[in-house]
Amino acid sequence: MIDSGSDARLDAEAQAWLVRLRAGNPGDQTAFEDWFIADPAHADAYERVLATWDAAGRLGQGHPAQRRGRSSRSIFMVVALAVLVIAGMAALSYAGLGQTPAEAITLSSRVGEIRTARLGDGTAVTLDTDTVIEATMSARERRVRLVRGRARFAVAPGTGRPLVIVAAPGSVSAADARLDIALIDMSMTVAVLGGYADIHPEHGAALRLDRGQNVAIGADPALAPQPVSAAATHWPSGMLTFENAPLAQVVREANRYNVTQISLVGGTVQALRFSGTFRPTDPSSLARMLAAAFHLRLTRDAAGTYLLSLPPQASPTPAK
């Protein structure tokens, strides 16, 4: 049974954090990160508030933590207005669905940017860094093509047609679900966070994924669902979380958010295991943190890339 009172309380906390982050008070970022990772329900609440704010177009081009300088009173007024605007837009979308010609739009995010928008059918979509989608909404179909990157879809129900999301190795259809879909280096992954989704690979049999399952779609036609890692669901907050992950994977994910890159020198360094949460948009701080945590040597090459390597005659110390 869903505790609506608890959801309302967490949403109020998340909205308060949104206001505090935009005010730029010293120490709030660290305190927010502690609150965010303390309970998965906190992440869900913050995502709900962030989606409401973004759907009204109030976040512009950046994550709320990157925008400063508004008074709390003004921000609360805008949030209230955003709720009214969203309700009106949703009513118009559903009323006009099936009576208007196909609507085709392209949405994209810059490197390091996370943004949320709402499609014509009411589906909320959050774009991760460097992501492009193309959406077509008509009386006969709801269709999205993920060109590259990663996106979270909160699929609007009640239209009588599933939302079909297409990427290079296959497609996904869902009628009322929350899911993450990524297309990175021609590898497609699907994680179902709520409801269920039907997976249709280009090669092999179709598969239904239930809540809490994810699958990678590639050259192997045999799909093997795995449990969704809670750490992998935090990215819409602007933070990345890893649990005992190879350092190579950690750096690869962080590099997607930055023009300035981090490079690991040698297989020994790449195989180190990392657990923790960090903001990926500051490569300098991340490189220094990793160097200190594993006792690595930190240098930069002529292109400005941060290089992490073993110091001479030394072995790395695992991060605690």
Phi and psi restraints in degrees (value plus and minus 20) as a CYANA .aco file:
   2 ILE   PHI     -98.9   -58.9
   2 ILE   PSI     109.9   149.9
   3 ASP   PHI    -110.5   -70.5
   3 ASP   PSI      74.6   114.6
   4 SER   PHI     -85.6   -45.6
   4 SER   PSI     -51.0   -11.0
   5 GLY   PHI     -85.0   -45.0
   5 GLY   PSI     -60.3   -20.3
   6 SER   PHI     -85.3   -45.3
   6 SER   PSI     -62.3   -22.3
   7 ASP   PHI     -79.9   -39.9
   7 ASP   PSI     -63.1   -23.1
   8 ALA   PHI     -83.8   -43.8
   8 ALA   PSI     -60.2   -20.2
   9 ARG   PHI     -85.0   -45.0
   9 ARG   PSI     -64.0   -24.0
  10 LEU   PHI     -87.3   -47.3
  10 LEU   PSI     -56.8   -16.8
  11 ASP   PHI     -83.1   -43.1
  11 ASP   PSI     -58.2   -18.2
  12 ALA   PHI     -85.1   -45.1
  12 ALA   PSI     -60.6   -20.6
  13 GLU   PHI     -83.1   -43.1
  13 GLU   PSI     -64.0   -24.0
  14 ALA   PHI     -83.2   -43.2
  14 ALA   PSI     -60.5   -20.5
  15 GLN   PHI     -83.8   -43.8
  15 GLN   PSI     -58.5   -18.5
  16 ALA   PHI     -83.8   -43.8
  16 ALA   PSI     -58.4   -18.4
  17 TRP   PHI     -85.9   -45.9
  17 TRP   PSI     -59.0   -19.0
  18 LEU   PHI     -77.7   -37.7
  18 LEU   PSI     -64.7   -24.7
  19 VAL   PHI     -84.1   -44.1
  19 VAL   PSI     -65.3   -25.3
  20 ARG   PHI     -84.0   -44.0
  20 ARG   PSI     -60.6   -20.6
  21 LEU   PHI     -84.7   -44.7
  21 LEU   PSI     -58.0   -18.0
  22 ARG   PHI     -93.2   -53.2
  22 ARG   PSI     -41.8    -1.8
  23 ALA   PHI     -98.0   -58.0
  23 ALA   PSI     -40.2    -0.2
  24 GLY   PHI      54.8    94.8
  24 GLY   PSI      10.5    50.5
  25 ASN   PHI     -90.6   -50.6
  25 ASN   PSI     117.2   157.2
  26 PRO   PHI     -78.7   -38.7
  26 PRO   PSI     116.3   156.3
  27 GLY   PHI      66.1   106.1
  27 GLY   PSI     -31.5     8.5
  28 ASP   PHI     -87.8   -47.8
  28 ASP   PSI     -53.7   -13.7
  29 GLN   PHI     -82.1   -42.1
  29 GLN   PSI     -65.8   -25.8
  30 THR   PHI     -85.3   -45.3
  30 THR   PSI     -62.6   -22.6
  31 ALA   PHI     -83.8   -43.8
  31 ALA   PSI     -58.7   -18.7
  32 PHE   PHI     -82.8   -42.8
  32 PHE   PSI     -63.7   -23.7
  33 GLU   PHI     -81.1   -41.1
  33 GLU   PSI     -59.5   -19.5
  34 ASP   PHI     -83.2   -43.2
  34 ASP   PSI     -62.9   -22.9
  35 TRP   PHI     -85.5   -45.5
  35 TRP   PSI     -62.2   -22.2
  36 PHE   PHI     -83.0   -43.0
  36 PHE   PSI     -63.4   -23.4
  37 ILE   PHI    -108.9   -68.9
  37 ILE   PSI     -23.5    16.5
  38 ALA   PHI     -89.6   -49.6
  38 ALA   PSI     -47.4    -7.4
  39 ASP   PHI    -176.0  -136.0
  39 ASP   PSI     110.8   150.8
  40 PRO   PHI     -76.1   -36.1
  40 PRO   PSI     -48.2    -8.2
  41 ALA   PHI     -85.5   -45.5
  41 ALA   PSI     -48.4    -8.4
  42 HIS   PHI     -85.5   -45.5
  42 HIS   PSI     -61.7   -21.7
  43 ALA   PHI     -82.4   -42.4
  43 ALA   PSI     -61.8   -21.8
  44 ASP   PHI     -83.8   -43.8
  44 ASP   PSI     -61.9   -21.9
  45 ALA   PHI     -85.5   -45.5
  45 ALA   PSI     -63.3   -23.3
  46 TYR   PHI     -84.7   -44.7
  46 TYR   PSI     -57.7   -17.7
  47 GLU   PHI     -83.6   -43.6
  47 GLU   PSI     -60.4   -20.4
  48 ARG   PHI     -82.2   -42.2
  48 ARG   PSI     -65.5   -25.5
  49 VAL   PHI     -87.1   -47.1
  49 VAL   PSI     -61.8   -21.8
  50 LEU   PHI     -82.5   -42.5
  50 LEU   PSI     -60.7   -20.7
  51 ALA   PHI     -84.4   -44.4
  51 ALA   PSI     -60.5   -20.5
  52 THR   PHI     -82.5   -42.5
  52 THR   PSI     -64.4   -24.4
  53 TRP   PHI     -84.0   -44.0
  53 TRP   PSI     -69.1   -29.1
  54 ASP   PHI     -85.3   -45.3
  54 ASP   PSI     -55.1   -15.1
  55 ALA   PHI     -82.4   -42.4
  55 ALA   PSI     -45.5    -5.5
  56 ALA   PHI    -109.1   -69.1
  56 ALA   PSI     -17.2    22.8
  57 GLY   PHI      56.9    96.9
  57 GLY   PSI       1.1    41.1
  58 ARG   PHI    -107.1   -67.1
  58 ARG   PSI     -35.6     4.4
  59 LEU   PHI    -109.2   -69.2
  59 LEU   PSI     -26.6    13.4
  60 GLY   PHI      41.1    81.1
  60 GLY   PSI    -143.8  -103.8
  61 GLN   PHI    -128.7   -88.7
  61 GLN   PSI     -15.8    24.2
  62 GLY   PHI    -154.6  -114.6
  62 GLY   PSI     153.3   193.3
  63 HIS   PHI     -91.1   -51.1
  63 HIS   PSI     129.1   169.1
  64 PRO   PHI     -77.9   -37.9
  64 PRO   PSI     -49.2    -9.2
  65 ALA   PHI     -89.1   -49.1
  65 ALA   PSI     -32.9     7.1
  66 GLN   PHI    -115.8   -75.8
  66 GLN   PSI     -25.2    14.8
  67 ARG   PHI    -128.1   -88.1
  67 ARG   PSI     116.9   156.9
  68 ARG   PHI    -152.0  -112.0
  68 ARG   PSI     149.1   189.1
  69 GLY   PHI      72.4   112.4
  69 GLY   PSI      -8.9    31.1
  70 ARG   PHI    -124.3   -84.3
  70 ARG   PSI     126.2   166.2
  71 SER   PHI     -92.2   -52.2
  71 SER   PSI     134.2   174.2
  72 SER   PHI     -81.0   -41.0
  72 SER   PSI     -59.9   -19.9
  73 ARG   PHI     -82.4   -42.4
  73 ARG   PSI     -63.3   -23.3
  74 SER   PHI     -84.9   -44.9
  74 SER   PSI     -58.9   -18.9
  75 ILE   PHI     -86.7   -46.7
  75 ILE   PSI     -62.2   -22.2
  76 PHE   PHI     -83.9   -43.9
  76 PHE   PSI     -56.0   -16.0
  77 MET   PHI     -84.1   -44.1
  77 MET   PSI     -60.8   -20.8
  78 VAL   PHI     -87.7   -47.7
  78 VAL   PSI     -58.0   -18.0
  79 VAL   PHI     -80.5   -40.5
  79 VAL   PSI     -64.2   -24.2
  80 ALA   PHI     -81.8   -41.8
  80 ALA   PSI     -62.1   -22.1
  81 LEU   PHI     -83.8   -43.8
  81 LEU   PSI     -58.4   -18.4
  82 ALA   PHI     -79.8   -39.8
  82 ALA   PSI     -61.4   -21.4
  83 VAL   PHI     -80.6   -40.6
  83 VAL   PSI     -62.8   -22.8
  84 LEU   PHI     -86.1   -46.1
  84 LEU   PSI     -61.4   -21.4
  85 VAL   PHI     -83.4   -43.4
  85 VAL   PSI     -64.0   -24.0
  86 ILE   PHI     -83.1   -43.1
  86 ILE   PSI     -63.7   -23.7
  87 ALA   PHI     -79.6   -39.6
  87 ALA   PSI     -62.6   -22.6
  88 GLY   PHI     -86.9   -46.9
  88 GLY   PSI     -61.6   -21.6
  89 MET   PHI     -85.9   -45.9
  89 MET   PSI     -60.2   -20.2
  90 ALA   PHI     -83.7   -43.7
  90 ALA   PSI     -61.8   -21.8
  91 ALA   PHI     -81.5   -41.5
  91 ALA   PSI     -62.6   -22.6
  92 LEU   PHI     -86.1   -46.1
  92 LEU   PSI     -59.8   -19.8
  93 SER   PHI     -81.9   -41.9
  93 SER   PSI     -68.4   -28.4
  94 TYR   PHI     -90.3   -50.3
  94 TYR   PSI     -55.6   -15.6
  95 ALA   PHI     -86.0   -46.0
  95 ALA   PSI     -56.0   -16.0
  96 GLY   PHI    -110.1   -70.1
  96 GLY   PSI     -28.6    11.4
  97 LEU   PHI     -81.9   -41.9
  97 LEU   PSI     107.6   147.6
  98 GLY   PHI      71.2   111.2
  98 GLY   PSI     -28.5    11.5
  99 GLN   PHI    -132.4   -92.4
  99 GLN   PSI     -22.7    17.3
 100 THR   PHI    -141.8  -101.8
 100 THR   PSI     138.3   178.3
 101 PRO   PHI     -88.1   -48.1
 101 PRO   PSI     149.8   189.8
 102 ALA   PHI     -78.4   -38.4
 102 ALA   PSI     117.9   157.9
 103 GLU   PHI    -126.9   -86.9
 103 GLU   PSI     100.1   140.1
 104 ALA   PHI    -136.6   -96.6
 104 ALA   PSI     104.4   144.4
 105 ILE   PHI    -155.5  -115.5
 105 ILE   PSI     137.0   177.0
 106 THR   PHI    -140.0  -100.0
 106 THR   PSI     109.8   149.8
 107 LEU   PHI    -139.9   -99.9
 107 LEU   PSI     122.5   162.5
 108 SER   PHI    -167.9  -127.9
 108 SER   PSI     139.8   179.8
 109 SER   PHI    -147.2  -107.2
 109 SER   PSI     130.1   170.1
 110 ARG   PHI    -101.3   -61.3
 110 ARG   PSI     149.3   189.3
 111 VAL   PHI     -81.7   -41.7
 111 VAL   PSI     105.8   145.8
 112 GLY   PHI      68.8   108.8
 112 GLY   PSI     -23.7    16.3
 113 GLU   PHI    -122.3   -82.3
 113 GLU   PSI     122.9   162.9
 114 ILE   PHI    -144.9  -104.9
 114 ILE   PSI     106.0   146.0
 115 ARG   PHI    -159.9  -119.9
 115 ARG   PSI     134.5   174.5
 116 THR   PHI    -143.2  -103.2
 116 THR   PSI     120.1   160.1
 117 ALA   PHI    -159.8  -119.8
 117 ALA   PSI     151.6   191.6
 118 ARG   PHI    -144.3  -104.3
 118 ARG   PSI     108.7   148.7
 119 LEU   PHI     -98.5   -58.5
 119 LEU   PSI     150.9   190.9
 120 GLY   PHI     -83.7   -43.7
 120 GLY   PSI     -42.2    -2.2
 121 ASP   PHI    -109.0   -69.0
 121 ASP   PSI     -21.3    18.7
 122 GLY   PHI      79.3   119.3
 122 GLY   PSI     -26.0    14.0
 123 THR   PHI     -86.8   -46.8
 123 THR   PSI     109.6   149.6
 124 ALA   PHI    -111.4   -71.4
 124 ALA   PSI     114.5   154.5
 125 VAL   PHI    -151.0  -111.0
 125 VAL   PSI     109.0   149.0
 126 THR   PHI    -127.6   -87.6
 126 THR   PSI     101.9   141.9
 127 LEU   PHI    -114.6   -74.6
 127 LEU   PSI     108.0   148.0
 128 ASP   PHI     -97.4   -57.4
 128 ASP   PSI    -199.7  -159.7
 129 THR   PHI     -75.2   -35.2
 129 THR   PSI     121.2   161.2
 130 ASP   PHI      29.0    69.0
 130 ASP   PSI      34.8    74.8
 131 THR   PHI    -140.4  -100.4
 131 THR   PSI     123.0   163.0
 132 VAL   PHI    -153.5  -113.5
 132 VAL   PSI     111.1   151.1
 133 ILE   PHI    -149.5  -109.5
 133 ILE   PSI     133.2   173.2
 134 GLU   PHI    -143.8  -103.8
 134 GLU   PSI     103.2   143.2
 135 ALA   PHI    -139.3   -99.3
 135 ALA   PSI     119.0   159.0
 136 THR   PHI    -148.1  -108.1
 136 THR   PSI     100.9   140.9
 137 MET   PHI    -138.5   -98.5
 137 MET   PSI     106.1   146.1
 138 SER   PHI    -165.7  -125.7
 138 SER   PSI    -198.3  -158.3
 139 ALA   PHI     -86.8   -46.8
 139 ALA   PSI     -43.6    -3.6
 140 ARG   PHI    -122.9   -82.9
 140 ARG   PSI     -43.1    -3.1
 141 GLU   PHI    -173.9  -133.9
 141 GLU   PSI     134.7   174.7
 142 ARG   PHI    -138.8   -98.8
 142 ARG   PSI      95.4   135.4
 143 ARG   PHI    -158.3  -118.3
 143 ARG   PSI     113.8   153.8
 144 VAL   PHI    -149.8  -109.8
 144 VAL   PSI     116.5   156.5
 145 ARG   PHI    -130.5   -90.5
 145 ARG   PSI     102.2   142.2
 146 LEU   PHI    -106.1   -66.1
 146 LEU   PSI      87.4   127.4
 147 VAL   PHI     -95.4   -55.4
 147 VAL   PSI     -64.5   -24.5
 148 ARG   PHI    -185.9  -145.9
 148 ARG   PSI     142.1   182.1
 149 GLY   PHI      73.1   113.1
 149 GLY   PSI    -172.4  -132.4
 150 ARG   PHI    -159.4  -119.4
 150 ARG   PSI     124.0   164.0
 151 ALA   PHI    -165.3  -125.3
 151 ALA   PSI     127.4   167.4
 152 ARG   PHI    -127.4   -87.4
 152 ARG   PSI     109.6   149.6
 153 PHE   PHI    -133.8   -93.8
 153 PHE   PSI     105.9   145.9
 154 ALA   PHI    -124.9   -84.9
 154 ALA   PSI      71.8   111.8
 155 VAL   PHI     -89.8   -49.8
 155 VAL   PSI     107.6   147.6
 156 ALA   PHI     -92.0   -52.0
 156 ALA   PSI     110.6   150.6
 157 PRO   PHI    -108.0   -68.0
 157 PRO   PSI     157.7   197.7
 158 GLY   PHI      61.0   101.0
 158 GLY   PSI      -8.2    31.8
 159 THR   PHI    -116.2   -76.2
 159 THR   PSI     -32.1     7.9
 160 GLY   PHI      62.9   102.9
 160 GLY   PSI     -20.4    19.6
 161 ARG   PHI    -156.7  -116.7
 161 ARG   PSI     117.8   157.8
 162 PRO   PHI     -91.5   -51.5
 162 PRO   PSI     135.8   175.8
 163 LEU   PHI    -104.9   -64.9
 163 LEU   PSI     106.5   146.5
 164 VAL   PHI    -125.3   -85.3
 164 VAL   PSI     103.7   143.7
 165 ILE   PHI    -134.5   -94.5
 165 ILE   PSI     100.8   140.8
 166 VAL   PHI    -130.1   -90.1
 166 VAL   PSI     115.2   155.2
 167 ALA   PHI    -156.0  -116.0
 167 ALA   PSI     156.8   196.8
 168 ALA   PHI     -75.1   -35.1
 168 ALA   PSI     -67.5   -27.5
 169 PRO   PHI    -108.5   -68.5
 169 PRO   PSI     -19.8    20.2
 170 GLY   PHI     150.7   190.7
 170 GLY   PSI    -181.3  -141.3
 171 SER   PHI    -166.4  -126.4
 171 SER   PSI     143.3   183.3
 172 VAL   PHI    -152.7  -112.7
 172 VAL   PSI     118.4   158.4
 173 SER   PHI    -146.5  -106.5
 173 SER   PSI     117.6   157.6
 174 ALA   PHI    -171.0  -131.0
 174 ALA   PSI     120.6   160.6
 175 ALA   PHI    -120.9   -80.9
 175 ALA   PSI     -52.3   -12.3
 176 ASP   PHI    -176.7  -136.7
 176 ASP   PSI      68.2   108.2
 177 ALA   PHI    -174.7  -134.7
 177 ALA   PSI     145.4   185.4
 178 ARG   PHI    -141.9  -101.9
 178 ARG   PSI     104.6   144.6
 179 LEU   PHI    -170.6  -130.6
 179 LEU   PSI     130.3   170.3
 180 ASP   PHI    -122.5   -82.5
 180 ASP   PSI     112.7   152.7
 181 ILE   PHI    -149.9  -109.9
 181 ILE   PSI     110.1   150.1
 182 ALA   PHI    -145.7  -105.7
 182 ALA   PSI     121.9   161.9
 183 LEU   PHI    -151.7  -111.7
 183 LEU   PSI      75.9   115.9
 184 ILE   PHI    -149.8  -109.8
 184 ILE   PSI     106.2   146.2
 185 ASP   PHI      33.6    73.6
 185 ASP   PSI      21.8    61.8
 186 MET   PHI      42.7    82.7
 186 MET   PSI      -2.8    37.2
 187 SER   PHI    -130.5   -90.5
 187 SER   PSI     108.3   148.3
 188 MET   PHI    -126.7   -86.7
 188 MET   PSI     109.7   149.7
 189 THR   PHI    -145.0  -105.0
 189 THR   PSI     125.2   165.2
 190 VAL   PHI    -150.4  -110.4
 190 VAL   PSI     108.3   148.3
 191 ALA   PHI    -145.4  -105.4
 191 ALA   PSI     105.1   145.1
 192 VAL   PHI    -116.2   -76.2
 192 VAL   PSI      98.2   138.2
 193 LEU   PHI    -119.7   -79.7
 193 LEU   PSI     -36.7     3.3
 194 GLY   PHI    -182.9  -142.9
 194 GLY   PSI     124.1   164.1
 195 GLY   PHI      53.6    93.6
 195 GLY   PSI    -162.8  -122.8
 196 TYR   PHI    -169.6  -129.6
 196 TYR   PSI     145.5   185.5
 197 ALA   PHI    -166.5  -126.5
 197 ALA   PSI     128.6   168.6
 198 ASP   PHI    -121.7   -81.7
 198 ASP   PSI     106.9   146.9
 199 ILE   PHI    -120.9   -80.9
 199 ILE   PSI     111.5   151.5
 200 HIS   PHI    -146.2  -106.2
 200 HIS   PSI      71.0   111.0
 201 PRO   PHI     -91.2   -51.2
 201 PRO   PSI     135.9   175.9
 202 GLU   PHI     -83.0   -43.0
 202 GLU   PSI     -51.7   -11.7
 203 HIS   PHI    -149.4  -109.4
 203 HIS   PSI     108.5   148.5
 204 GLY   PHI      88.8   128.8
 204 GLY   PSI     157.1   197.1
 205 ALA   PHI    -100.6   -60.6
 205 ALA   PSI     133.9   173.9
 206 ALA   PHI     -90.5   -50.5
 206 ALA   PSI     140.6   180.6
 207 LEU   PHI    -167.0  -127.0
 207 LEU   PSI     119.8   159.8
 208 ARG   PHI    -119.6   -79.6
 208 ARG   PSI     109.3   149.3
 209 LEU   PHI    -125.7   -85.7
 209 LEU   PSI     113.3   153.3
 210 ASP   PHI    -118.3   -78.3
 210 ASP   PSI     152.2   192.2
 211 ARG   PHI     -74.7   -34.7
 211 ARG   PSI     114.7   154.7
 212 GLY   PHI      69.3   109.3
 212 GLY   PSI     -14.3    25.7
 213 GLN   PHI    -135.2   -95.2
 213 GLN   PSI     129.5   169.5
 214 ASN   PHI    -159.2  -119.2
 214 ASN   PSI     141.4   181.4
 215 VAL   PHI    -169.8  -129.8
 215 VAL   PSI     128.3   168.3
 216 ALA   PHI    -124.5   -84.5
 216 ALA   PSI     112.0   152.0
 217 ILE   PHI    -131.6   -91.6
 217 ILE   PSI      99.6   139.6
 218 GLY   PHI    -169.7  -129.7
 218 GLY   PSI    -162.5  -122.5
 219 ALA   PHI     -90.7   -50.7
 219 ALA   PSI     -48.7    -8.7
 220 ASP   PHI     -97.4   -57.4
 220 ASP   PSI      97.2   137.2
 221 PRO   PHI     -90.3   -50.3
 221 PRO   PSI     -35.9     4.1
 222 ALA   PHI    -103.4   -63.4
 222 ALA   PSI      88.4   128.4
 223 LEU   PHI    -106.7   -66.7
 223 LEU   PSI     110.7   150.7
 224 ALA   PHI    -142.1  -102.1
 224 ALA   PSI      76.2   116.2
 225 PRO   PHI     -81.9   -41.9
 225 PRO   PSI     123.3   163.3
 226 GLN   PHI    -149.0  -109.0
 226 GLN   PSI     139.3   179.3
 227 PRO   PHI     -86.2   -46.2
 227 PRO   PSI     124.1   164.1
 228 VAL   PHI     -94.8   -54.8
 228 VAL   PSI     108.3   148.3
 229 SER   PHI     -99.1   -59.1
 229 SER   PSI     109.2   149.2
 230 ALA   PHI     -78.5   -38.5
 230 ALA   PSI     -53.9   -13.9
 231 ALA   PHI     -82.2   -42.2
 231 ALA   PSI     -51.4   -11.4
 232 ALA   PHI     -97.9   -57.9
 232 ALA   PSI     -26.2    13.8
 233 THR   PHI    -118.4   -78.4
 233 THR   PSI     -20.3    19.7
 234 HIS   PHI    -104.7   -64.7
 234 HIS   PSI     -29.3    10.7
 235 TRP   PHI     -78.5   -38.5
 235 TRP   PSI     -50.5   -10.5
 236 PRO   PHI     -82.7   -42.7
 236 PRO   PSI     -36.7     3.3
 237 SER   PHI     -95.7   -55.7
 237 SER   PSI     -31.9     8.1
 238 GLY   PHI      71.8   111.8
 238 GLY   PSI     -15.8    24.2
 239 MET   PHI    -137.7   -97.7
 239 MET   PSI     129.2   169.2
 240 LEU   PHI    -132.4   -92.4
 240 LEU   PSI     115.8   155.8
 241 THR   PHI    -144.3  -104.3
 241 THR   PSI     116.9   156.9
 242 PHE   PHI    -152.9  -112.9
 242 PHE   PSI     127.3   167.3
 243 GLU   PHI    -144.5  -104.5
 243 GLU   PSI      85.7   125.7
 244 ASN   PHI      31.7    71.7
 244 ASN   PSI      25.9    65.9
 245 ALA   PHI    -114.8   -74.8
 245 ALA   PSI     128.1   168.1
 246 PRO   PHI     -78.8   -38.8
 246 PRO   PSI     121.2   161.2
 247 LEU   PHI     -80.7   -40.7
 247 LEU   PSI     -50.5   -10.5
 248 ALA   PHI     -80.2   -40.2
 248 ALA   PSI     -61.3   -21.3
 249 GLN   PHI     -87.2   -47.2
 249 GLN   PSI     -61.7   -21.7
 250 VAL   PHI     -79.7   -39.7
 250 VAL   PSI     -68.6   -28.6
 251 VAL   PHI     -88.9   -48.9
 251 VAL   PSI     -57.7   -17.7
 252 ARG   PHI     -80.5   -40.5
 252 ARG   PSI     -63.2   -23.2
 253 GLU   PHI     -85.8   -45.8
 253 GLU   PSI     -65.3   -25.3
 254 ALA   PHI     -83.4   -43.4
 254 ALA   PSI     -57.2   -17.2
 255 ASN   PHI     -82.9   -42.9
 255 ASN   PSI     -44.4    -4.4
 256 ARG   PHI     -84.1   -44.1
 256 ARG   PSI     -41.7    -1.7
 257 TYR   PHI    -115.3   -75.3
 257 TYR   PSI     -17.8    22.2
 258 ASN   PHI    -161.1  -121.1
 258 ASN   PSI     128.3   168.3
 259 VAL   PHI     -96.1   -56.1
 259 VAL   PSI     -63.6   -23.6
 260 THR   PHI     -95.8   -55.8
 260 THR   PSI     106.9   146.9
 261 GLN   PHI    -124.7   -84.7
 261 GLN   PSI     143.0   183.0
 262 ILE   PHI    -136.5   -96.5
 262 ILE   PSI     115.8   155.8
 263 SER   PHI    -145.7  -105.7
 263 SER   PSI     116.7   156.7
 264 LEU   PHI    -119.8   -79.8
 264 LEU   PSI     106.6   146.6
 265 VAL   PHI    -118.6   -78.6
 265 VAL   PSI      91.4   131.4
 266 GLY   PHI      79.0   119.0
 266 GLY   PSI     125.4   165.4
 267 GLY   PHI     -84.6   -44.6
 267 GLY   PSI     -52.0   -12.0
 268 THR   PHI     -82.4   -42.4
 268 THR   PSI     -63.3   -23.3
 269 VAL   PHI     -88.3   -48.3
 269 VAL   PSI     -61.1   -21.1
 270 GLN   PHI     -83.1   -43.1
 270 GLN   PSI     -49.6    -9.6
 271 ALA   PHI    -106.2   -66.2
 271 ALA   PSI     -26.5    13.5
 272 LEU   PHI     -78.7   -38.7
 272 LEU   PSI     129.4   169.4
 273 ARG   PHI    -124.3   -84.3
 273 ARG   PSI     118.3   158.3
 274 PHE   PHI    -148.6  -108.6
 274 PHE   PSI     117.8   157.8
 275 SER   PHI    -151.3  -111.3
 275 SER   PSI     110.1   150.1
 276 GLY   PHI     139.0   179.0
 276 GLY   PSI     158.9   198.9
 277 THR   PHI    -148.6  -108.6
 277 THR   PSI     118.1   158.1
 278 PHE   PHI    -174.4  -134.4
 278 PHE   PSI     143.8   183.8
 279 ARG   PHI    -110.4   -70.4
 279 ARG   PSI     101.3   141.3
 280 PRO   PHI    -100.9   -60.9
 280 PRO   PSI     -28.7    11.3
 281 THR   PHI    -105.1   -65.1
 281 THR   PSI     -12.2    27.8
 282 ASP   PHI    -144.0  -104.0
 282 ASP   PSI      63.4   103.4
 283 PRO   PHI     -84.0   -44.0
 283 PRO   PSI     -50.4   -10.4
 284 SER   PHI     -84.2   -44.2
 284 SER   PSI     -68.4   -28.4
 285 SER   PHI     -85.2   -45.2
 285 SER   PSI     -60.4   -20.4
 286 LEU   PHI     -83.2   -43.2
 286 LEU   PSI     -64.8   -24.8
 287 ALA   PHI     -81.8   -41.8
 287 ALA   PSI     -61.9   -21.9
 288 ARG   PHI     -86.3   -46.3
 288 ARG   PSI     -58.7   -18.7
 289 MET   PHI     -84.4   -44.4
 289 MET   PSI     -65.0   -25.0
 290 LEU   PHI     -85.8   -45.8
 290 LEU   PSI     -59.1   -19.1
 291 ALA   PHI     -81.8   -41.8
 291 ALA   PSI     -62.5   -22.5
 292 ALA   PHI     -90.1   -50.1
 292 ALA   PSI     -60.3   -20.3
 293 ALA   PHI     -85.6   -45.6
 293 ALA   PSI     -56.5   -16.5
 294 PHE   PHI    -129.5   -89.5
 294 PHE   PSI     -14.8    25.2
 295 HIS   PHI      36.6    76.6
 295 HIS   PSI      32.1    72.1
 296 LEU   PHI    -123.9   -83.9
 296 LEU   PSI     141.0   181.0
 297 ARG   PHI    -106.6   -66.6
 297 ARG   PSI     112.3   152.3
 298 LEU   PHI    -135.3   -95.3
 298 LEU   PSI     102.0   142.0
 299 THR   PHI    -156.9  -116.9
 299 THR   PSI     156.9   196.9
 300 ARG   PHI    -152.6  -112.6
 300 ARG   PSI     123.4   163.4
 301 ASP   PHI    -112.8   -72.8
 301 ASP   PSI    -194.8  -154.8
 302 ALA   PHI     -84.2   -44.2
 302 ALA   PSI     -47.0    -7.0
 303 ALA   PHI    -104.8   -64.8
 303 ALA   PSI     -23.3    16.7
 304 GLY   PHI      71.9   111.9
 304 GLY   PSI     -18.3    21.7
 305 THR   PHI     -88.9   -48.9
 305 THR   PSI     116.0   156.0
 306 TYR   PHI     -99.8   -59.8
 306 TYR   PSI     108.5   148.5
 307 LEU   PHI    -131.5   -91.5
 307 LEU   PSI     105.8   145.8
 308 LEU   PHI    -132.3   -92.3
 308 LEU   PSI     103.0   143.0
 309 SER   PHI    -164.1  -124.1
 309 SER   PSI     146.2   186.2
 310 LEU   PHI     -90.1   -50.1
 310 LEU   PSI     116.5   156.5
 311 PRO   PHI     -88.6   -48.6
 311 PRO   PSI     136.7   176.7
 312 PRO   PHI     -76.1   -36.1
 312 PRO   PSI     115.1   155.1
 313 GLN   PHI      36.7    76.7
 313 GLN   PSI      19.6    59.6
 314 ALA   PHI    -158.8  -118.8
 314 ALA   PSI     136.7   176.7
 315 SER   PHI    -135.6   -95.6
 315 SER   PSI     125.3   165.3
 316 PRO   PHI     -90.7   -50.7
 316 PRO   PSI     131.3   171.3
 317 THR   PHI    -123.9   -83.9
 317 THR   PSI     102.8   142.8
 318 PRO   PHI     -79.8   -39.8
 318 PRO   PSI     123.1   163.1
 319 ALA   PHI     -92.6   -52.6
 319 ALA   PSI     121.8   161.8
